[in-house]
Amino acid sequence: MSDTFVADNGKEFEVSEHGQIVGTISVDINDLIGLNLEGALDMFAEKLVGSELLTDIAYTPKGVEDGEIIIEIKGNIEMILDNRNDGPSI
């Protein structure tokens, strides 16, 4: 049985036993122009989960729809969960 992860942006993902999630984003080519790899990966993470703390990101372009690139993103959520656990306690 896999766990469910609710991202900072409210999206829900199934989590693999290794802490990995998979989702799809769409990106305007103009948003990619001028970014280096690290900047692109940060943008992918932000679009997928609402946080740049997604790690071990892998991406696979899947197509083009309405002028935007559709990209499948895989990443590890452990750093996001660690950051949540380090937050202030009530």
Number of C-alpha atoms within 10 A of each C-alpha: 7 10 10 12 17 11 16 13 12 10 12 14 17 16 18 14 10 9 16 18 22 17 16 16 17 20 17 13 10 9 10 13 9 9 13 9 10 9 13 15 20 19 18 27 21 16 17 25 25 17 17 17 19 24 17 11 17 14 15 11 13 13 12 13 10 8 11 14 16 18 19 18 20 21 22 20 22 15 14 18 15 11 10 10 10 9 8 6 5 3
